[in-house]
Amino acid sequence: MKNKKIIHKNRIAVLALSLLTTSSLVMSATYEPSTKNDSSVNQVTGSEGSTNSVSTLELLQRSELEGKKSSYTEVLNFVKQNKIKEAREKVTALIKQTPNEAEFYNLQALVDIIEKNTFAAQQSYQKSLQLNPQNITAYLGLSKIDLEAGDLNKAKEYAIKAIGINDKAIPAYLLLADVAFKQKNNAEVETVLLNALSKVKGKIEPEIEILQNLGKFYATQKQPEKILTLSEELLKRYPNNSQALSMLAGSQIANNKKDLAEQTLQQIIGQEKQDVNHRLLLAKLVAEQPNKEKDVLKLLDDAIAVDGNNPQIMVFKTAYLVRLQRFSDATELANKVDTQFPKLVLGKLLKGDVFLAEKKLDKALEIYQQVYKIQPDDKVLFTLADLMFAQKKAPDAVKLLENALTKTPKNGAVHFKLATLQQELGNNSEAENHYKAILAEQADNILALNNLALLYAQQNNPQAIELAKKAYDKSPDAAAIADTYGYILVKKGKAAEGLKILEKAVIAAPTSNDIQFHLADAYAENNNKAKAIEILEAITKLEFTEKVQAVSLLDKLKTK
């Protein structure tokens, strides 16, 4: 069975070809509605898998403080600047000066949370409630702490108390939705958010905040048509409002109505002459169409004219020029970015991308090495490793990754990269060790389970089925995961069971010829020779990873 790589495309040919059409830095064209997202470090965000991202800092920022606003804001600003020591000193002084001010204990709770002392934070919030039983921020903070601790009943109780104080408190509804989401009660998530929407109708900003969260939820449920309907209703209430139009554009894209989205985005930029984000989004949509180069470049140039210091525009334009194979223009722009933003590695990364697209691997390697010295991160690290591998310098790639691992021994991404690289080199025992290291920290890591199952299957290790099943149980709708489990079942004598799973995998990924080959093999094992031959005759006319094995199986079936 051919080794698969589910997350990282490690074959350099694939990497290089992908960069002919897009930069490694470019954001996807998937619409992400603008949110009130604070850029401060150490934000306490929603727990993983939640439907919203209301931070503890944001809860405090929403508080109404009137006379004490100046001192309060000073602490928040320290937090935003990651000056936690100064924030602690200031809030301690404030409490000493005014020990009966409830809001100062909320500030103290924020600092406690940043310092990862949730017990102290709970005490701070409780003290705030002793001083002011109607303090909604304290209830919200306690709800959030309990949500992240997994005490869903308490989290729900505190959120409901907050709503009892103010039935238009959006964060409380978002916390209730998170509780329902964690309880896998999807109907309740929708009910809570729709109820919140009804409470804030008539005020566009809170309406949009709720709609954004509904959009995220409907995306997880694969029901994008619902957010489209709600967005259309929003625009009826606020005709020609740019925020409502933006929400509609995102919903249209989510529903693959890109022609309508283009019209909506054109309307926005027609109304908002200084708007950059929607011009960039429109450029990304138009760039998907053939023979639209002039339109795309005009949109980007117009955006640059409005905001010449926006690196996102530069990144996308450079990537687009690379896609057009206008390498000299792309290099010129990358150099301009490097000059314009000398403290960032952005320009150098772009130059590296251009060299990679031109297949000038030596120059690309040199640039990325410079970048990695200035700002080491996994993405650049993996690109360097891929380049070294492409240049037949596999030992250097391994050494580079191992050196990175000594600094962060529990970095699962680096372990995974090393594992797949070692498999590529045929060093299965080394690969196994890295997969085990990942699973020691993340027992349910689907990718590690899947690839280790493949490795064990090649070695006839009986643990292969167990690991593949565990991955499949965690992600049954992922075609590659289902393919692994189904094909291992077929090869381990459970052909009927494996066939059912492979049939589902093919439905999920109908253009994957490798999965088609595995399905044909499964039909052969289940004595359905005609069906197997039908599939094999179709796919052996094409190029794919396991074509040699497919041709061999077809010859074998025809000679029987």
C-alpha positions as a printed NumPy array, in Angstrom:
array([[  0.   ,   0.   ,   0.   ],
       [  1.371,   3.378,  -0.934],
       [  2.277,   5.705,   1.899],
       [ -0.024,   8.719,   2.216],
       [  0.584,  12.169,   3.584],
       [ -2.664,  13.687,   4.684],
       [ -1.676,  17.127,   5.939],
       [  1.711,  18.131,   4.521],
       [  2.342,  17.828,   0.781],
       [  5.895,  16.65 ,   1.104],
       [  6.646,  15.862,  -2.502],
       [  8.573,  18.858,  -3.791],
       [  7.065,  18.695,  -7.255],
       [  3.67 ,  19.295,  -5.695],
       [  5.028,  22.091,  -3.522],
       [  6.723,  23.882,  -6.39 ],
       [  3.756,  23.551,  -8.715],
       [  1.388,  24.879,  -6.093],
       [  3.499,  27.985,  -5.788],
       [  3.143,  28.694,  -9.481],
       [ -0.395,  29.737,  -8.706],
       [ -0.264,  31.026,  -5.151],
       [  2.125,  32.394,  -2.581],
       [  2.747,  30.466,   0.605],
       [  1.721,  33.637,   2.422],
       [ -1.54 ,  34.448,   0.703],
       [ -4.761,  34.221,   2.641],
       [ -7.413,  32.009,   1.13 ],
       [-10.298,  33.64 ,  -0.68 ],
       [-12.723,  32.131,   1.805],
       [-14.769,  34.922,   3.286],
       [-14.182,  35.661,   6.94 ],
       [-16.502,  38.378,   8.212],
       [-14.87 ,  41.139,  10.162],
       [-15.139,  40.684,  13.915],
       [-14.389,  42.787,  16.916],
       [-11.103,  41.065,  17.522],
       [ -8.598,  42.635,  19.873],
       [ -4.986,  42.202,  18.846],
       [ -3.653,  42.032,  22.396],
       [ -1.519,  39.121,  23.392],
       [ -2.599,  36.737,  26.093],
       [ -6.276,  37.098,  25.305],
       [ -8.371,  34.507,  27.009],
       [-10.337,  33.144,  24.086],
       [-13.212,  30.73 ,  23.781],
       [-12.43 ,  27.076,  24.237],
       [-11.558,  24.863,  21.275],
       [-14.547,  23.837,  19.204],
       [-16.688,  26.709,  20.404],
       [-18.904,  28.75 ,  18.129],
       [-17.615,  32.139,  19.279],
       [-14.455,  33.831,  20.467],
       [-15.492,  36.315,  23.128],
       [-12.431,  36.961,  25.274],
       [-12.29 ,  37.865,  28.936],
       [-10.605,  41.094,  27.869],
       [-13.51 ,  41.871,  25.555],
       [-16.008,  41.262,  28.341],
       [-14.262,  43.915,  30.38 ],
       [-14.006,  46.299,  27.44 ],
       [-17.78 ,  46.178,  27.09 ],
       [-18.342,  47.281,  30.712],
       [-19.783,  50.744,  31.379],
       [-17.624,  52.525,  33.934],
       [-18.315,  56.249,  33.7  ],
       [-16.24 ,  58.027,  36.381],
       [-13.619,  55.317,  36.802],
       [-13.033,  54.824,  33.096],
       [ -9.563,  56.38 ,  32.977],
       [ -7.953,  54.099,  35.573],
       [ -9.824,  51.08 ,  34.254],
       [ -8.733,  51.735,  30.672],
       [ -5.132,  52.146,  31.818],
       [ -5.092,  48.564,  33.116],
       [ -6.675,  47.252,  29.916],
       [ -4.06 ,  49.06 ,  27.853],
       [ -1.273,  47.445,  29.879],
       [ -2.843,  44.066,  29.105],
       [ -3.09 ,  44.848,  25.393],
       [  0.606,  45.734,  25.386],
       [  1.436,  42.514,  27.251],
       [  2.698,  44.535,  30.22 ],
       [  1.249,  42.124,  32.737],
       [  3.494,  43.151,  35.637],
       [  2.422,  46.783,  35.22 ],
       [ -1.228,  45.726,  34.946],
       [ -0.943,  43.747,  38.187],
       [  0.707,  46.637,  40.032],
       [ -1.895,  49.119,  38.783],
       [ -4.918,  47.001,  39.66 ],
       [ -3.484,  46.213,  43.104],
       [ -3.062,  49.941,  43.719],
       [ -6.608,  50.645,  42.522],
       [ -8.091,  48.047,  44.88 ],
       [ -6.025,  49.402,  47.765],
       [ -7.281,  52.911,  47.061],
       [-10.917,  51.88 ,  46.432],
       [-11.489,  48.443,  48.003],
       [-15.259,  48.511,  47.457],
       [-15.217,  49.036,  43.694],
       [-16.539,  45.831,  42.107],
       [-15.154,  46.519,  38.645],
       [-11.572,  46.619,  39.914],
       [-11.945,  42.99 ,  41.025],
       [-13.029,  42.127,  37.49 ],
       [ -9.769,  43.671,  36.305],
       [ -7.9  ,  41.642,  38.883],
       [ -9.626,  38.505,  37.584],
       [ -8.406,  39.321,  34.054],
       [ -4.803,  39.497,  35.26 ],
       [ -5.315,  36.276,  37.261],
       [ -6.499,  34.5  ,  34.122],
       [ -3.581,  35.746,  32.066],
       [ -1.284,  34.392,  34.774],
       [ -3.19 ,  31.083,  34.5  ],
       [ -4.51 ,  31.271,  38.06 ],
       [ -8.162,  30.457,  37.468],
       [ -8.843,  29.787,  41.162],
       [ -7.745,  33.327,  42.03 ],
       [ -9.804,  34.665,  39.114],
       [-12.911,  32.935,  40.447],
       [-12.298,  34.476,  43.875],
       [-11.888,  37.917,  42.28 ],
       [-15.166,  37.561,  40.408],
       [-16.957,  36.328,  43.535],
       [-15.65 ,  39.348,  45.451],
       [-16.972,  41.571,  42.676],
       [-20.413,  39.963,  43.042],
       [-20.346,  40.433,  46.821],
       [-19.877,  44.137,  46.248],
       [-22.386,  44.287,  43.389],
       [-24.735,  41.308,  42.937],
       [-25.863,  42.788,  39.605],
       [-22.35 ,  42.832,  38.12 ],
       [-22.894,  41.187,  34.758],
       [-19.186,  41.087,  33.841],
       [-18.41 ,  38.9  ,  36.864],
       [-21.148,  36.424,  35.932],
       [-19.858,  36.272,  32.373],
       [-16.288,  35.774,  33.575],
       [-17.3  ,  32.937,  35.896],
       [-19.333,  31.351,  33.108],
       [-16.331,  31.448,  30.794],
       [-13.999,  29.906,  33.384],
       [-16.427,  27.051,  34.046],
       [-16.992,  26.535,  30.311],
       [-13.266,  26.105,  29.732],
       [-12.99 ,  23.852,  32.792],
       [-15.741,  21.619,  31.415],
       [-18.291,  22.398,  34.142],
       [-21.069,  23.066,  31.652],
       [-23.929,  23.213,  34.139],
       [-22.278,  25.973,  36.144],
       [-21.276,  27.808,  32.983],
       [-24.891,  27.733,  31.855],
       [-26.164,  28.855,  35.258],
       [-23.905,  31.927,  35.326],
       [-24.753,  32.867,  31.719],
       [-28.477,  32.681,  32.512],
       [-27.944,  34.948,  35.54 ],
       [-26.204,  37.455,  33.261],
       [-29.18 ,  37.388,  30.878],
       [-31.47 ,  37.94 ,  33.866],
       [-29.65 ,  41.211,  34.485],
       [-29.581,  42.244,  30.818],
       [-31.478,  40.211,  28.246],
       [-29.519,  41.92 ,  25.452],
       [-26.118,  40.816,  26.745],
       [-24.664,  39.182,  23.633],
       [-21.687,  37.498,  25.37 ],
       [-24.096,  35.631,  27.643],
       [-25.956,  34.163,  24.669],
       [-22.667,  33.22 ,  23.005],
       [-21.583,  31.419,  26.178],
       [-24.916,  29.572,  26.306],
       [-24.428,  28.599,  22.675],
       [-20.944,  27.307,  23.508],
       [-22.36 ,  25.186,  26.32 ],
       [-24.954,  23.684,  23.982],
       [-22.294,  23.124,  21.314],
       [-20.107,  21.212,  23.775],
       [-23.15 ,  19.189,  24.815],
       [-23.644,  18.356,  21.116],
       [-27.098,  19.905,  21.299],
       [-27.1  ,  21.594,  17.905],
       [-30.782,  22.462,  18.005],
       [-30.191,  24.369,  21.238],
       [-27.231,  26.256,  19.761],
       [-29.435,  27.519,  16.958],
       [-32.302,  28.36 ,  19.314],
       [-30.054,  30.361,  21.637],
       [-28.471,  32.377,  18.83 ],
       [-31.787,  33.063,  17.089],
       [-33.221,  34.171,  20.424],
       [-30.276,  36.533,  20.868],
       [-30.887,  37.89 ,  17.368],
       [-34.501,  38.645,  18.196],
       [-33.432,  40.527,  21.341],
       [-31.064,  42.9  ,  19.515],
       [-33.071,  43.525,  16.348],
       [-33.014,  47.165,  15.411],
       [-29.322,  47.625,  16.229],
       [-27.181,  46.586,  13.311],
       [-23.836,  45.978,  15.018],
       [-25.108,  43.474,  17.615],
       [-27.265,  41.873,  14.925],
       [-24.203,  41.32 ,  12.759],
       [-22.228,  39.932,  15.686],
       [-24.911,  37.311,  16.282],
       [-25.219,  36.584,  12.557],
       [-21.464,  36.032,  12.306],
       [-21.681,  33.417,  15.026],
       [-24.713,  31.833,  13.408],
       [-22.735,  31.735,  10.169],
       [-19.9  ,  29.848,  11.881],
       [-22.395,  27.432,  13.395],
       [-24.252,  26.818,  10.133],
       [-20.904,  26.193,   8.448],
       [-20.191,  23.376,  10.914],
       [-23.639,  21.966,  10.18 ],
       [-23.221,  22.339,   6.406],
       [-26.311,  24.548,   6.267],
       [-24.984,  27.725,   4.608],
       [-28.37 ,  28.437,   3.035],
       [-29.704,  29.432,   6.458],
       [-27.214,  32.252,   6.964],
       [-27.93 ,  33.452,   3.42 ],
       [-31.62 ,  33.814,   4.236],
       [-30.855,  35.695,   7.44 ],
       [-28.374,  37.968,   5.649],
       [-30.935,  38.795,   2.979],
       [-33.427,  39.698,   5.715],
       [-30.788,  41.887,   7.394],
       [-30.276,  43.868,   4.18 ],
       [-34.025,  44.412,   3.894],
       [-33.967,  46.   ,   7.342],
       [-30.898,  48.092,   6.523],
       [-31.001,  48.812,   2.768],
       [-27.656,  49.776,   1.227],
       [-25.907,  49.535,   4.592],
       [-22.286,  48.53 ,   3.958],
       [-22.109,  46.252,   7.   ],
       [-25.276,  44.448,   5.928],
       [-23.939,  44.176,   2.37 ],
       [-20.679,  42.729,   3.709],
       [-22.6  ,  40.098,   5.66 ],
       [-24.584,  39.255,   2.533],
       [-21.442,  38.957,   0.393],
       [-19.927,  36.494,   2.824],
       [-23.118,  34.454,   2.877],
       [-23.296,  34.427,  -0.921],
       [-19.715,  33.146,  -1.123],
       [-20.472,  30.466,   1.478],
       [-23.346,  29.343,  -0.747],
       [-21.137,  29.391,  -3.866],
       [-23.165,  32.23 ,  -5.373],
       [-20.   ,  34.023,  -6.422],
       [-21.57 ,  35.99 ,  -9.268],
       [-24.012,  37.548,  -6.795],
       [-21.21 ,  38.1  ,  -4.304],
       [-19.275,  40.033,  -6.932],
       [-22.26 ,  42.314,  -7.509],
       [-22.632,  42.869,  -3.765],
       [-18.937,  43.627,  -3.344],
       [-19.065,  46.056,  -6.269],
       [-21.913,  47.844,  -4.519],
       [-19.873,  48.093,  -1.309],
       [-16.772,  49.552,  -2.93 ],
       [-18.96 ,  51.894,  -4.953],
       [-20.335,  53.274,  -1.694],
       [-17.139,  53.078,   0.346],
       [-14.42 ,  54.7  ,  -1.726],
       [-11.749,  54.091,   0.928],
       [-12.657,  50.448,   1.493],
       [ -9.679,  48.128,   1.02 ],
       [-10.787,  44.793,   2.462],
       [-13.73 ,  44.329,   0.132],
       [-11.634,  45.324,  -2.891],
       [ -9.155,  42.633,  -1.912],
       [-11.921,  40.078,  -1.454],
       [-13.412,  40.996,  -4.825],
       [ -9.975,  40.683,  -6.442],
       [ -9.676,  37.166,  -5.039],
       [-13.059,  36.203,  -6.454],
       [-12.375,  37.69 ,  -9.878],
       [ -8.921,  36.056,  -9.924],
       [-10.642,  32.665, -10.046],
       [-11.991,  33.519, -13.518],
       [ -9.995,  33.255, -16.749],
       [ -8.941,  36.317, -18.726],
       [ -9.62 ,  38.747, -15.889],
       [ -6.032,  39.818, -15.248],
       [ -6.661,  43.508, -15.96 ],
       [ -9.704,  43.614, -13.674],
       [ -7.831,  41.91 , -10.833],
       [ -4.765,  44.135, -11.125],
       [ -6.907,  47.289, -11.27 ],
       [ -8.713,  46.277,  -8.067],
       [ -5.39 ,  45.636,  -6.362],
       [ -3.842,  48.865,  -7.618],
       [ -6.914,  50.815,  -6.469],
       [ -6.594,  49.191,  -3.042],
       [ -2.895,  50.086,  -2.867],
       [ -3.759,  53.676,  -3.834],
       [ -6.099,  53.822,  -0.831],
       [ -3.759,  52.068,   1.604],
       [ -0.213,  51.687,   0.38 ],
       [  0.884,  50.315,   3.75 ],
       [ -1.369,  47.276,   3.71 ],
       [  0.861,  44.207,   3.346],
       [ -2.068,  41.876,   2.578],
       [ -2.626,  43.61 ,  -0.744],
       [  1.063,  43.382,  -1.612],
       [  1.126,  39.699,  -0.739],
       [ -1.852,  38.863,  -2.908],
       [ -0.634,  40.95 ,  -5.821],
       [  2.799,  39.289,  -5.694],
       [  1.191,  35.863,  -5.635],
       [ -1.086,  36.782,  -8.514],
       [  1.85 ,  38.027, -10.588],
       [  3.621,  34.72 ,  -9.896],
       [  0.499,  32.9  , -11.041],
       [  0.641,  34.882, -14.275],
       [  4.328,  33.937, -14.501],
       [  5.268,  37.601, -14.49 ],
       [  8.265,  36.806, -12.329],
       [ 10.2  ,  40.039, -12.857],
       [  7.163,  42.118, -11.816],
       [  6.625,  39.852,  -8.827],
       [ 10.267,  40.201,  -7.781],
       [ 10.093,  43.973,  -8.153],
       [  7.035,  44.115,  -5.888],
       [  8.626,  41.75 ,  -3.358],
       [ 11.697,  44.014,  -3.236],
       [  9.424,  47.004,  -2.706],
       [  7.716,  45.235,   0.206],
       [ 11.12 ,  44.371,   1.693],
       [ 12.136,  48.041,   1.501],
       [  8.787,  49.324,   2.745],
       [  8.598,  46.962,   5.712],
       [ 12.252,  46.48 ,   6.735],
       [ 11.402,  45.16 ,  10.192],
       [  9.249,  42.373,   8.746],
       [ 10.365,  39.237,   6.923],
       [  7.415,  39.587,   4.566],
       [  9.384,  40.882,   1.569],
       [ 12.01 ,  38.178,   1.898],
       [  9.344,  35.494,   2.102],
       [  7.769,  36.828,  -1.063],
       [ 11.129,  36.793,  -2.839],
       [ 11.608,  33.22 ,  -1.712],
       [  8.195,  32.33 ,  -3.111],
       [  9.087,  33.857,  -6.471],
       [ 12.386,  31.962,  -6.641],
       [ 10.549,  28.762,  -5.736],
       [  7.975,  29.335,  -8.471],
       [ 10.828,  29.896, -10.934],
       [ 12.363,  26.638,  -9.664],
       [ 15.505,  28.505,  -8.637],
       [ 15.858,  26.289,  -5.621],
       [ 19.33 ,  27.456,  -4.546],
       [ 18.22 ,  31.083,  -4.372],
       [ 14.963,  30.141,  -2.668],
       [ 16.861,  28.115,  -0.073],
       [ 19.203,  31.026,   0.618],
       [ 16.324,  33.462,   1.129],
       [ 14.33 ,  31.128,   3.378],
       [ 17.431,  30.487,   5.499],
       [ 17.731,  34.234,   6.031],
       [ 14.079,  34.391,   7.019],
       [ 14.392,  31.483,   9.427],
       [ 17.299,  33.117,  11.236],
       [ 15.292,  36.312,  11.694],
       [ 11.93 ,  34.76 ,  12.497],
       [ 11.94 ,  30.998,  12.959],
       [  8.557,  29.362,  12.528],
       [  7.289,  25.966,  11.453],
       [  6.055,  27.046,   8.029],
       [  9.442,  28.367,   6.941],
       [ 11.155,  25.419,   8.619],
       [  9.112,  22.93 ,   6.618],
       [  9.696,  24.821,   3.376],
       [ 13.44 ,  24.695,   4.034],
       [ 13.263,  20.963,   4.723],
       [ 11.33 ,  20.386,   1.499],
       [ 13.859,  22.381,  -0.501],
       [ 16.773,  20.455,   0.976],
       [ 15.007,  17.195,   0.199],
       [ 14.406,  18.319,  -3.389],
       [ 18.112,  19.08 ,  -3.735],
       [ 19.053,  15.567,  -2.584],
       [ 20.137,  16.908,   0.791],
       [ 17.882,  14.719,   2.889],
       [ 20.379,  14.369,   5.795],
       [ 20.522,  18.179,   6.034],
       [ 16.72 ,  18.339,   6.111],
       [ 16.557,  15.749,   8.887],
       [ 19.263,  17.547,  10.881],
       [ 17.471,  20.882,  10.498],
       [ 14.207,  19.439,  11.801],
       [ 15.898,  17.56 ,  14.632],
       [ 17.643,  20.752,  15.747],
       [ 14.284,  22.516,  15.836],
       [ 12.873,  19.646,  17.874],
       [ 15.561,  20.016,  20.541],
       [ 14.174,  23.503,  21.234],
       [ 10.535,  22.368,  21.327],
       [ 10.554,  18.597,  22.021],
       [  6.749,  18.346,  22.125],
       [  6.113,  20.156,  18.857],
       [  3.723,  17.752,  17.14 ],
       [  3.984,  19.467,  13.757],
       [  7.766,  19.008,  13.653],
       [  7.419,  15.387,  14.78 ],
       [  4.904,  14.823,  11.99 ],
       [  7.147,  16.424,   9.403],
       [ 10.078,  14.3  ,  10.524],
       [  7.919,  11.175,  10.52 ],
       [  6.742,  11.682,   6.948],
       [ 10.249,  12.587,   5.8  ],
       [ 11.714,   9.475,   7.429],
       [  9.021,   7.366,   5.777],
       [  9.961,   8.908,   2.445],
       [ 13.543,   7.818,   3.139],
       [ 12.442,   4.327,   4.157],
       [ 13.446,   4.802,   7.804],
       [ 10.259,   3.307,   9.197],
       [ 11.502,   2.796,  12.75 ],
       [ 12.387,   6.501,  12.988],
       [  9.02 ,   7.452,  11.539],
       [  7.279,   5.192,  14.027],
       [  9.069,   6.884,  16.936],
       [  7.911,  10.314,  15.819],
       [  4.3  ,   9.209,  15.353],
       [  4.397,   7.662,  18.83 ],
       [  5.783,  10.907,  20.246],
       [  2.785,  12.755,  18.782],
       [  0.321,  10.215,  20.166],
       [  1.955,  10.369,  23.596],
       [  0.871,  14.017,  23.77 ],
       [ -2.27 ,  13.798,  21.612],
       [ -3.716,  10.31 ,  21.806],
       [ -6.495,  11.198,  19.353],
       [ -4.338,  12.868,  16.692],
       [ -6.088,  11.602,  13.563],
       [ -3.179,  12.171,  11.196],
       [ -0.658,  10.363,  13.361],
       [ -3.097,   7.488,  13.909],
       [ -3.771,   7.229,  10.19 ],
       [ -0.146,   7.296,   9.058],
       [  1.067,   4.961,  11.782],
       [ -1.704,   2.558,  10.773],
       [ -0.41 ,   2.684,   7.194],
       [  3.128,   2.045,   8.359],
       [  2.034,  -0.911,  10.484],
       [ -0.034,  -2.287,   7.602],
       [  3.108,  -2.359,   5.462],
       [  4.82 ,  -4.313,   8.241],
       [  1.86 ,  -6.688,   8.785],
       [  1.603,  -5.382,  12.328],
       [ -1.814,  -6.362,  13.77 ],
       [ -2.121,  -2.944,  15.45 ],
       [ -2.779,  -1.415,  12.017],
       [ -6.526,  -2.116,  12.076],
       [ -6.903,  -0.831,  15.643],
       [ -5.188,   2.479,  14.868],
       [ -6.976,   2.935,  11.53 ],
       [-10.338,   2.27 ,  13.186],
       [ -9.602,   4.795,  15.912],
       [ -8.812,   7.453,  13.297],
       [-11.911,   6.499,  11.286],
       [-14.167,   6.66 ,  14.344],
       [-12.888,  10.176,  15.018],
       [-13.322,  11.372,  11.426],
       [-15.546,   9.022,   9.397],
       [-16.333,  11.641,   6.746],
       [-12.686,  12.28 ,   5.792],
       [-12.137,  10.384,   2.54 ],
       [ -8.418,   9.717,   3.114],
       [ -9.023,   8.412,   6.635],
       [-11.861,   6.157,   5.444],
       [ -9.704,   4.956,   2.562],
       [ -6.928,   3.894,   4.931],
       [ -9.257,   1.983,   7.233],
       [-11.291,   0.419,   4.435],
       [ -8.267,  -0.756,   2.465],
       [ -6.528,  -2.181,   5.531],
       [ -9.713,  -4.159,   6.275],
       [ -9.722,  -5.493,   2.706],
       [ -6.073,  -6.557,   2.924],
       [ -6.58 ,  -8.141,   6.328],
       [ -9.34 , -10.485,   5.177],
       [-12.363,  -8.357,   5.984],
       [-13.218,  -7.541,   2.381],
       [-16.983,  -7.073,   2.756],
       [-16.612,  -4.636,   5.643],
       [-13.806,  -2.763,   3.884],
       [-15.809,  -2.493,   0.659],
       [-18.644,  -0.604,   2.364],
       [-16.231,   1.937,   3.81 ],
       [-14.363,   2.38 ,   0.515],
       [-17.63 ,   2.974,  -1.337],
       [-18.302,   5.869,   1.038],
       [-14.738,   7.151,   0.628],
       [-15.156,   7.29 ,  -3.161],
       [-18.382,   9.262,  -2.8  ],
       [-16.522,  11.764,  -0.578],
       [-13.569,  12.032,  -3.007],
       [-14.769,  10.916,  -6.463],
       [-11.707,  12.288,  -8.286],
       [ -9.145,  10.379,  -6.222],
       [ -7.884,   7.63 ,  -8.508],
       [ -5.914,   6.013,  -5.679],
       [ -9.137,   5.526,  -3.733],
       [-10.815,   4.29 ,  -6.917],
       [ -8.019,   1.707,  -7.243],
       [ -8.533,   0.558,  -3.652],
       [-12.268,   0.24 ,  -4.327],
       [-11.578,  -1.842,  -7.458],
       [ -9.3  ,  -4.093,  -5.423],
       [-12.062,  -4.434,  -2.825],
       [-14.564,  -5.449,  -5.528],
       [-12.086,  -8.049,  -6.771],
       [-11.686,  -9.422,  -3.249],
       [-15.47 ,  -9.606,  -2.999],
       [-15.646, -11.616,  -6.266],
       [-17.169,  -8.763,  -8.263],
       [-14.679,  -9.018, -11.107],
       [-16.771,  -7.059, -13.619],
       [-17.094,  -4.017, -11.37 ],
       [-13.386,  -4.098, -10.564],
       [-12.413,  -4.23 , -14.249],
       [-14.813,  -1.401, -15.098],
       [-13.118,   0.916, -12.576],
       [ -9.586,  -0.164, -13.476],
       [-10.074,   0.321, -17.215],
       [-11.16 ,   3.898, -16.557],
       [ -8.408,   4.924, -14.147],
       [ -5.446,   3.199, -15.826],
       [ -5.79 ,   5.678, -18.689],
       [ -4.836,   8.414, -16.208],
       [ -1.768,   9.219, -14.132],
       [ -1.874,   8.643, -10.383],
       [  0.34 ,   7.386,  -7.567],
       [ -0.605,   3.706,  -7.652],
       [ -1.062,   3.313, -11.403],
       [  1.519,   0.503, -11.661],
       [ -0.365,  -1.579,  -9.092],
       [ -3.67 ,  -0.82 , -10.806],
       [ -2.373,  -1.967, -14.215],
       [ -1.016,  -5.136, -12.63 ],
       [ -4.365,  -5.912, -11.001],
       [ -6.232,  -5.252, -14.251],
       [ -3.953,  -7.644, -16.168],
       [ -4.385, -10.256, -13.478],
       [ -8.197, -10.005, -13.548],
       [ -8.349, -10.167, -17.342],
       [ -6.2  , -13.302, -17.503],
       [ -8.297, -15.224, -15.004]])
